[in-house]
Amino acid sequence: MQAVRWHAARDVRLEDVAEPELLPGTAIVEVAFCGVCGTDVHEYAHGPVMIRPGAHPLSGATPPLTLGHEFSGRVVAMDGAHPGIEVGTRVVADPCLRCGVCRWCQRGEYHVCAKGGSIGLAADGGLAPLVRVPLIELHPVPDGVSDEHAALAEPLSVGLHAARRAQITPGESVLVLGAGPIGLAAVVGARLSGAGQVFVSEPNPARAEVARTMGATEVFDPTTDDVRTEVFTRTGRIGPDAAIDGTGMPVAIELGLRSLRRGGRMAVAGISPSELKVDLRQLVLYERTLLGSLGYNFDIPRVLDLMASGQLDPSPLVTDVRPLSVVVATLEELSAPNQHIKVLLNPQET
């Protein structure tokens, strides 16, 4: 079969590989759609970032490896049992690899497992017709949720988790930095948490419009607007109760921190290798909280249920669906400024 293999920065190839071998406690999933994540783009442009040059302690995988962790599909083989899963079940994966025995796994915090990683970064992923997935990581897709929408459950879960980390409660005001996939997921997460106002800072007009569609109260362009002042005046001259960063950019994180009300909370969900220089007075004198938000933790089933109940329509996030054969051109396109939010690839079409 043909798979998208990461070898090094700017060296991603569509090449023939053997089909994955079924192992005890795993399933083979026939992939329907796989999203191209910003993490995939970063690995293409600058890697290795999250990919280890050597063997991963859980999977044993070493580069080259198959990218892709945002996928939906159908179980075609399995060795073992897992509730709700059988051959033929439509599924999505929570791609977090976990040891199951460390302190964090024992506490249910598998997403920060001491040896953790992710399918598509620490083991072969879903940018291929078939992928091997531990049964414990699979979730059935409810009837009425399309395969395309199911492939968005993973990135949307990032936003729900960030809203939880920011401790958003009903009626609160929220500032979201960036309207890429993570930021838009954060808008959804804030709304589902009951936020009364959700403001977004985003310079791209196309993404700004999608943010409005997904529930943003107002969107400001940080290149022309004084975002802090605009949000301050719209929150009774107090500032937002919470902020969520989806960019990983220090300038955005600093803006969010300065904008918060006294005692406000900020969750940083954007990942980058950047260093953050914080004016500690902004943190201490106003008793604000700054914390990280990594991926998701039992959030994917909730997203699937929200889709199935009609409370969450992810349609505006999908800006294109393409065959696997154009993956390198797609990664190159997404590594430069662009209008896309989420591009899905179909591994069954090469």
C-alpha positions as CSV (number, residue, x, y, z in Angstrom):
1,M,0.0,0.0,0.0
2,Q,1.1,3.6,-0.4
3,A,1.7,5.7,2.7
4,V,2.9,9.2,3.5
5,R,6.3,8.7,5.0
6,W,8.3,11.4,6.9
7,H,12.0,11.0,6.4
8,A,13.3,14.5,7.4
9,A,12.4,18.1,7.1
10,R,11.2,18.8,3.5
11,D,11.5,15.1,2.8
12,V,8.0,13.5,2.9
13,R,7.4,10.8,0.4
14,L,4.4,8.8,-0.9
15,E,5.9,5.4,-1.0
16,D,5.0,1.7,-1.0
17,V,5.1,0.0,2.4
18,A,3.8,-3.3,3.8
19,E,0.4,-3.5,5.3
20,P,0.3,-3.2,9.1
21,E,0.5,-6.5,11.0
22,L,-2.3,-7.3,13.5
23,L,-1.0,-7.6,17.0
24,P,-2.7,-8.7,20.3
25,G,-4.9,-5.8,21.6
26,T,-4.9,-3.9,18.3
27,A,-7.2,-3.4,15.3
28,I,-6.5,-2.7,11.7
29,V,-8.5,0.3,10.5
30,E,-9.3,1.1,6.9
31,V,-8.9,4.8,6.8
32,A,-11.7,6.9,5.3
33,F,-10.3,10.4,5.8
34,C,-7.3,11.8,7.5
35,G,-6.9,15.5,8.3
36,V,-3.6,17.4,7.8
37,C,-2.7,18.8,11.2
38,G,-0.5,21.8,11.9
39,T,1.8,19.4,13.6
40,D,2.2,17.5,10.4
41,V,3.0,20.7,8.6
42,H,5.6,21.7,11.3
43,E,7.2,18.3,10.9
44,Y,7.4,18.7,7.2
45,A,8.8,22.2,7.3
46,H,11.0,22.0,10.4
47,G,11.1,18.5,11.8
48,P,11.9,16.6,13.8
49,V,9.9,18.6,16.3
50,M,7.7,15.9,18.0
51,I,9.1,13.0,16.0
52,R,12.0,11.3,17.8
53,P,15.1,10.6,15.8
54,G,15.5,7.3,17.7
55,A,13.2,4.5,18.7
56,H,10.1,5.6,20.6
57,P,10.0,3.9,24.1
58,L,6.4,2.6,23.6
59,S,6.1,1.8,19.9
60,G,9.8,1.1,19.1
61,A,9.2,3.0,15.8
62,T,12.0,5.0,14.2
63,P,11.8,7.3,11.2
64,P,10.8,7.0,8.5
65,L,7.2,6.7,9.7
66,T,3.7,7.4,8.4
67,L,2.2,10.7,9.3
68,G,-1.5,11.3,10.3
69,H,-3.4,11.3,13.6
70,E,-6.7,12.9,12.7
71,F,-8.5,10.0,11.0
72,S,-11.8,8.1,10.7
73,G,-12.3,4.7,9.2
74,R,-13.7,1.2,9.7
75,V,-12.3,-1.8,11.6
76,V,-11.4,-4.5,9.2
77,A,-9.6,-6.8,11.7
78,M,-9.0,-7.0,15.4
79,D,-7.3,-9.2,18.0
80,G,-9.0,-8.8,21.3
81,A,-12.2,-7.2,22.6
82,H,-13.2,-3.7,23.3
83,P,-16.7,-2.3,24.2
84,G,-18.6,-1.1,21.2
85,I,-16.0,-2.2,18.7
86,E,-16.2,-5.1,16.3
87,V,-15.2,-5.8,12.7
88,G,-17.1,-3.4,10.5
89,T,-17.5,-0.7,13.2
90,R,-16.9,2.9,12.0
91,V,-14.3,4.4,14.4
92,V,-12.1,7.3,15.2
93,A,-8.9,7.1,17.2
94,D,-7.7,8.9,20.3
95,P,-4.2,8.7,19.0
96,C,-2.4,9.2,22.4
97,L,-0.1,6.3,23.0
98,R,0.1,5.5,26.7
99,C,2.0,3.0,28.9
100,G,-0.9,2.5,31.3
101,V,1.3,2.1,34.4
102,C,2.9,5.5,35.1
103,R,1.6,7.9,37.7
104,W,-0.2,9.9,35.1
105,C,-1.9,7.0,33.3
106,Q,-3.0,5.6,36.7
107,R,-4.6,9.0,37.4
108,G,-6.4,9.0,34.1
109,E,-4.1,11.6,32.7
110,Y,-3.0,9.4,29.8
111,H,-2.4,12.4,27.5
112,V,0.6,13.3,29.6
113,C,1.9,9.8,30.0
114,A,5.6,9.7,31.0
115,K,6.4,7.7,27.9
116,G,3.6,8.9,25.7
117,G,3.5,9.8,22.1
118,S,1.0,9.9,19.3
119,I,0.0,7.7,16.4
120,G,1.4,9.5,13.3
121,L,4.3,10.9,15.3
122,A,5.6,8.0,17.4
123,A,4.0,5.2,15.4
124,D,2.7,4.8,11.9
125,G,-0.4,6.9,11.3
126,G,-3.5,7.4,9.2
127,L,-2.1,8.9,6.0
128,A,-2.3,5.4,4.5
129,P,-5.1,3.1,3.5
130,L,-4.6,1.0,6.6
131,V,-3.4,1.8,10.1
132,R,-2.9,-0.3,13.2
133,V,-4.5,1.1,16.4
134,P,-4.5,-0.2,20.0
135,L,-8.1,-1.2,20.7
136,I,-8.1,1.0,23.9
137,E,-7.8,4.1,21.7
138,L,-10.8,3.4,19.4
139,H,-14.2,5.1,19.7
140,P,-17.3,4.1,17.7
141,V,-18.7,6.8,15.4
142,P,-22.5,7.3,16.0
143,D,-25.0,6.8,13.2
144,G,-25.7,10.1,11.5
145,V,-22.1,11.4,11.8
146,S,-20.3,11.2,8.5
147,D,-16.8,9.9,8.0
148,E,-15.6,13.4,7.0
149,H,-17.0,15.0,10.2
150,A,-15.8,12.1,12.3
151,A,-12.2,12.9,11.1
152,L,-12.6,16.3,12.8
153,A,-13.4,14.8,16.2
154,E,-9.7,14.8,17.2
155,P,-8.9,18.5,16.4
156,L,-12.2,19.7,17.9
157,S,-11.4,17.8,21.1
158,V,-8.4,20.1,21.5
159,G,-10.7,23.0,21.8
160,L,-13.0,21.3,24.3
161,H,-10.1,20.3,26.4
162,A,-8.7,23.9,26.3
163,A,-12.0,25.3,27.5
164,R,-12.0,22.8,30.4
165,R,-8.4,23.8,31.3
166,A,-9.4,27.5,31.2
167,Q,-12.3,26.6,33.6
168,I,-14.9,28.5,31.5
169,T,-18.3,28.6,33.2
170,P,-21.7,29.8,31.9
171,G,-22.0,33.5,31.2
172,E,-18.2,34.2,31.2
173,S,-16.4,36.2,28.5
174,V,-13.6,34.6,26.6
175,L,-10.9,35.8,24.2
176,V,-9.5,33.3,21.7
177,L,-6.2,34.0,20.0
178,G,-6.1,32.7,16.5
179,A,-8.8,31.2,14.3
180,G,-6.9,28.3,12.8
181,P,-8.2,24.8,13.6
182,I,-7.2,25.0,17.3
183,G,-8.6,28.5,17.8
184,L,-11.9,27.6,16.0
185,A,-12.2,24.5,18.1
186,A,-11.6,26.7,21.2
187,V,-14.5,28.9,20.1
188,V,-16.7,25.8,19.9
189,G,-15.4,24.7,23.3
190,A,-16.1,28.0,24.9
191,R,-19.6,28.2,23.5
192,L,-20.4,24.6,24.7
193,S,-19.1,25.6,28.1
194,G,-21.7,28.3,28.2
195,A,-19.6,31.4,27.5
196,G,-21.7,34.5,27.1
197,Q,-19.3,36.3,24.8
198,V,-16.5,34.9,22.7
199,F,-14.1,37.3,21.1
200,V,-11.5,36.3,18.6
201,S,-8.2,37.8,17.5
202,E,-7.5,36.8,13.9
203,P,-5.9,38.7,10.9
204,N,-7.1,36.4,8.1
205,P,-10.5,37.6,6.8
206,A,-11.5,34.1,5.6
207,R,-10.8,32.5,9.0
208,A,-12.4,35.5,10.8
209,E,-15.6,34.8,8.9
210,V,-15.5,31.1,9.8
211,A,-15.0,32.1,13.5
212,R,-18.2,34.1,13.3
213,T,-20.0,31.1,11.8
214,M,-18.7,28.9,14.6
215,G,-20.0,31.2,17.3
216,A,-17.7,34.2,17.8
217,T,-19.4,37.3,19.1
218,E,-16.9,39.6,17.4
219,V,-13.6,39.1,15.6
220,F,-10.8,41.7,15.7
221,D,-7.7,42.0,13.4
222,P,-4.6,42.4,15.6
223,T,-2.7,44.1,12.8
224,T,-5.2,47.0,12.7
225,D,-7.3,46.8,15.9
226,D,-6.2,47.3,19.5
227,V,-7.6,44.0,20.6
228,R,-7.1,44.5,24.3
229,T,-8.9,47.8,24.3
230,E,-11.8,46.5,22.1
231,V,-12.4,43.5,24.4
232,F,-11.9,45.6,27.5
233,T,-14.7,48.1,26.5
234,R,-17.0,45.2,25.6
235,T,-16.7,43.5,29.0
236,G,-17.7,46.4,31.1
237,R,-14.1,47.7,31.3
238,I,-13.1,44.6,33.2
239,G,-11.5,42.3,30.6
240,P,-12.3,38.7,29.6
241,D,-12.7,36.1,32.3
242,A,-10.6,33.6,30.3
243,A,-8.4,33.4,27.2
244,I,-7.3,30.5,25.0
245,D,-4.3,30.6,22.7
246,G,-4.4,28.5,19.5
247,T,-1.3,30.0,17.9
248,G,1.7,29.1,20.0
249,M,3.0,32.6,19.1
250,P,4.5,34.6,22.0
251,V,3.0,37.9,20.8
252,A,-0.5,36.4,20.9
253,I,0.0,34.8,24.3
254,E,1.3,38.0,25.7
255,L,-1.7,39.8,24.2
256,G,-4.1,37.3,25.9
257,L,-2.4,37.6,29.2
258,R,-2.4,41.4,29.2
259,S,-6.1,41.4,28.2
260,L,-7.4,39.2,31.0
261,R,-9.3,40.6,33.9
262,R,-7.8,40.5,37.4
263,G,-7.9,36.9,38.5
264,G,-8.5,35.6,34.9
265,R,-7.2,32.3,33.4
266,M,-5.4,31.6,30.2
267,A,-4.9,28.2,28.6
268,V,-2.2,27.9,25.9
269,A,-3.1,25.1,23.4
270,G,-0.9,26.2,20.5
271,I,2.3,24.3,20.2
272,S,5.6,25.9,18.9
273,P,9.3,25.8,19.8
274,S,9.1,29.5,20.7
275,E,10.3,30.9,24.0
276,L,7.9,33.0,26.0
277,K,9.2,36.1,27.9
278,V,6.5,37.1,30.3
279,D,6.3,40.3,32.3
280,L,5.8,38.8,35.7
281,R,3.9,41.9,36.9
282,Q,1.2,41.0,34.4
283,L,0.9,37.6,36.0
284,V,1.5,38.3,39.7
285,L,0.0,41.8,40.3
286,Y,-3.3,40.8,38.8
287,E,-3.2,37.2,40.1
288,R,-3.8,35.8,36.6
289,T,-3.3,32.1,35.8
290,L,-1.3,30.9,32.8
291,L,-1.4,27.2,32.0
292,G,-0.8,24.7,29.2
293,S,-3.4,22.6,27.5
294,L,-2.2,19.5,25.7
295,G,-4.5,17.7,23.3
296,Y,-7.4,16.0,24.9
297,N,-8.3,13.7,27.8
298,F,-11.5,11.6,27.3
299,D,-12.9,14.5,25.1
300,I,-13.3,12.7,21.8
301,P,-16.4,10.7,22.7
302,R,-18.1,13.9,23.9
303,V,-17.4,15.6,20.5
304,L,-18.9,12.6,18.7
305,D,-22.0,12.8,20.8
306,L,-22.3,16.6,20.2
307,M,-22.1,16.0,16.5
308,A,-24.7,13.2,16.7
309,S,-27.1,15.3,18.7
310,G,-26.8,18.2,16.2
311,Q,-25.2,20.6,18.8
312,L,-22.0,20.7,16.9
313,D,-21.7,21.2,13.1
314,P,-18.1,21.0,12.0
315,S,-18.9,21.6,8.3
316,P,-17.4,25.1,8.1
317,L,-14.0,23.7,9.1
318,V,-13.5,21.5,6.0
319,T,-12.0,23.7,3.2
320,D,-10.9,20.9,0.9
321,V,-10.9,17.1,0.4
322,R,-8.1,15.7,-1.7
323,P,-6.6,12.4,-2.8
324,L,-3.5,11.1,-1.0
325,S,-1.4,11.6,-4.1
326,V,-1.2,15.4,-3.6
327,V,0.0,15.2,-0.1
328,V,3.5,16.8,-0.7
329,A,2.0,19.7,-2.6
330,T,-0.6,20.1,0.2
331,L,2.0,20.2,2.9
332,E,4.0,22.7,0.9
333,E,0.9,24.9,0.4
334,L,-0.1,24.7,4.1
335,S,3.5,25.6,5.2
336,A,3.0,29.1,3.7
337,P,0.2,31.6,4.5
338,N,-3.0,30.2,3.1
339,Q,-6.8,30.4,3.5
340,H,-7.3,26.8,4.5
341,I,-8.6,25.6,7.9
342,K,-8.7,21.8,7.5
343,V,-7.8,19.8,4.5
344,L,-8.8,16.2,4.5
345,L,-7.0,13.5,2.5
346,N,-8.6,10.3,1.3
347,P,-6.1,7.5,1.5
348,Q,-8.4,5.3,-0.6
349,E,-7.8,7.7,-3.6
350,T,-4.2,7.8,-4.6
